Amino acid sequence: MLIQLDNIFLTCYDILNKQMNSVISQPIKFSAKLSDYNYVLPRGLIAQKPLENREDARLLILYRGTGRIEHRTFHEITDYLYPGDLLVLNNTRVMPASIPGKRISGAFLELLLTEEIGEGRWKALIKSNARLKIGEEIYTENNTIPVRLLDKAGDGSWLIEFDKKNDVKEILDCIGKMPLPPYIKRNIHEDSSPLDKERYQTVFAQKEGAIAAPTAGLHFSQKTLEKIKRHGVEIEFVTLHVGVGTFLPIKTDDIRGHSMHKEYYECSPGIIQKIRKTREQNRRVVAVGSTSCRVLETIAMTGKTPQFSGWTNLFIYPPCIFQYVDVLVTNFHLPKTTLLLLVCAFAGRENIMNAYETAKDKGYRFFSYGDCMMII
């Protein structure tokens, strides 16, 4: 049975201080001010393209108990994984959900399909230079496929409808492009679509439904995964379809006032059983990416009657007690975002901000196609 977990906030300040201070020499300081999760990044450090080899990305190792930092390459990640560890990856598959369109006037626009809500009906973000009207028809695929604008949604997106004789998935496969984040720029004369369709997708992507990649997983090649298995590490997969919330900023000065958009997740009961067994044996659960982490912590929050699939809007921010995740592999995130708040909750704001400044000084590549860190 699908569930929606509304407004779940992890805020056990006193318990967390006792738990964290037992392993960290200095008391943890928590801030609810959004401005405390800001930093300045030179534009030249924003990765615009993937490296030739996935596993050649740089890997910053952060020890959250001491703040110590090491610098490695991603293919060396097995040096920090132990036999008996459980590695959890997100196997969502990114849809080529960005498609070009035109108004009847001939003006160009761009549609980003974000969620299927019925036969031929979708929610979509529409980029247009002119104001759009309810009931208006726009066209895709050389003006041959009409799309009607039904209504505005409360989150800034539109409810749209394709003609039922058209298979939307076939349209996306034919003309759709990967929904790259706006900080990745493409030259109008440069067609990088084939590269992005391969590389803005994990090698283990299986269940289609995301409109953004679980970027920490982009660094894993099949070769690296096989190496990890031979090392005695067990690998399991959960699913979280990354949705429109990825594109939306936090607008409240107090982070506790922000509400996450819901995203669909799945996890088999067997994985939770393995997690509990792993931790009982003093082994570690290693979550790859904020999405895998949110799935596991969502299920942990449901208590004695775990909900293994449904919709989650779990917003993880400091302070937070992580119940299932011991180690986190994650990319470098934009300032003032829910993703940055999650890693600050996991490792401490001061540790993360110091690690980010170190990464900048060392010339690490940031964001989706960039380098990554492993928080131990």
Beta strands, then each sheet from edge to edge (+ up, - down):
strand 1: 4-5
strand 2: 58-62
strand 3: 69-73
strand 4: 86-90
strand 5: 92-94
strand 6: 98-103
strand 7: 108-118
strand 8: 121-128
strand 9: 137-140
strand 10: 145-152
strand 11: 158-162
strand 12: 207-210
strand 13: 234-240
strand 14: 263-266
strand 15: 285-288
strand 16: 309-312
strand 17: 327-331
strand 18: 372-375
sheet 1: 1+ 16+ 14- 13+ 4+ 15+ 17+ 18- 2- 3+
sheet 2: 5+ 12+
sheet 3: 6+ 7- 8+ 11- 10+ 9- 6+
end
